């Protein structure tokens, strides 16, 4: 396009017209965002408002949009209807052990891949990559058999909910990427000071890798907190079952008293929702960088 | 032997010792992770194939060779299996294009430094971190035939009420029925139940697509837009001629990830419909689950699982190809 043409076009558009057009555009954009935002937010709104409805209001047809009375005691009732303290304790225990364990195993393995030389490195890394690409569905049934009475005999234990998740190829990749980015000069300086690998890892690598470690920890914690299918098939004893399986069972117990079910859903979701609001930056970065989708 | 040669020998020996130490240390570092991966991730893949070659109803039975596979693909389970494959692809066709389209539009708007951007992003992402079980429990009641507000809202514009998650009738069938036309069974379309599950999936994963698209938008050089604006390009032209082509790696990436997600979908379908009504939401994953867990046919289920794994692996390989080409990370 010629310069004259460009000039003609830019002068043809008066400032006033441009402003009105941008305003109209902004209004449309906000309208789209608000509308989709409302649709996205609605189920949360429903959960919170329904959770404080009274028994009769909850079964009213048509349903009310704003609760007429606020029955916060629903939370107490729902909490008392099942052994929630136990489910929470189970889940927190499993999640903490999983997260800690996964951090330890992946830090060590990632460090070895990023900063050490050893025989068979390329082959082991290829094996790790193959593991990463293998979907969980490939291992669901064999693992179900492996932990059965005939083999490891781990049904209905905490161990069965922890052991398989103590290492993931994904975390190793994420941390390896981070450890690779650490300048070699730092390692050289540490060697001159007589520091070995463990020492260097502990006092140099880990402190400057905190954001990546937090990402791994948050993702791992989420995985544990929201895990459902595996505990569903390898546990039946309510005393060791985690919260998601308990919530699923509670759907039947609550029956048509859905205000109580909504209260239970709210306190099951609350911890991770809070964690998300606090650790949003790390989580979103981790997802954008690696593209995992649960 | 000269003094120098002895010194050289010593130096070589100490270097060798150091290499050995480094090797041993590296293996020790790898041991915990690889022990876990070996038992629960690598070995099971081979074990799955082994199981799939047997009649294995709760306990291991007779060797069947590839009979489990032929049963699934052509034999007694074929009708059931291919129906679940068709349900899976229908489910994919209902969710993925919509997820990508809505995700693109919202990411594009959010990227333009609009006011309240951080709040919107937080909001859109919230469903993604909410547990599927809790969210599905909420959806079940939002779409409840009697107490759900969706029917209430549709009622105000003269539609419904619908049974949603309990409705096995096809979408096209219902629309045609509204105009008094009866469609043949093959043209009935996906059940309303499956469509409702799809709505849930779109709601749940929207935030994921937005995050990926936002990262991709950040990689497009500002100069391209400025140059195009100088040439008098309209907003639509900017989007169509610059954003869309330069975002195509992310779109393709999201497409493969979403496909894998659909192929793996279990939790939401299990909680919302458990494969019903009349099996209209029984995807391959649900079919595998019913076969090995609810019917106890572990050998048959494992064969089905191996087939599912092969399909997922194909998509994963494509995704890796794309990822390799993606030079700039979010």
Interface residues (C-beta under 8 A of the other chain):
Chain A: X1 X6 X9 X10 X25 X26 X29 X30 X32 X33 X36 X37 X39 X40 X41 X42 X43 X44 X46 X47 X50 X58 X59 X60 X61 X62 X63 X65 X104 X105 X106 X108 X109 X111 X112 X113 X116 X117 X118 X119 X121 X124 X127 X128 X130 X131 X133 X134 X135 X136 X137 X138 X139 X140 X141 X142 X143 X144 X145 X146 X150 X163 X164 X166 X167 X169 X172 X197 X222 X225 X226 X228 X229 X233 X244 X247 X248 X251 X258 X261 X262 X265 X268 X269 X272 X273 X276 X277 X280 X283 X284 X285 X287 X288 X289 X291 X293 X294
Chain B: X19 X22 X23 X25 X26 X27 X29 X30 X32 X33 X34 X35 X36 X37 X39 X40 X41 X42 X43 X44 X45 X47 X48 X51 X59 X102 X105 X106 X109 X110 X112 X114 X115 X116 X120 X121 X122 X123 X124 X125 X126 X127 X128 X129 X130 X131 X132 X133 X134 X135 X137 X138 X139 X140 X141 X142 X144 X146 X147 X148 X149 X152 X155 X203 X205 X206 X208 X211 X212 X214 X215 X230 X231 X232 X235 X253 X257 X258 X260 X261 X263 X264 X266 X267 X270 X271 X285 X288 X292 X293 X298 X301 X302 X305 X306 X308 X309 X312 X313 X316 X317 X320 X323 X329 X330
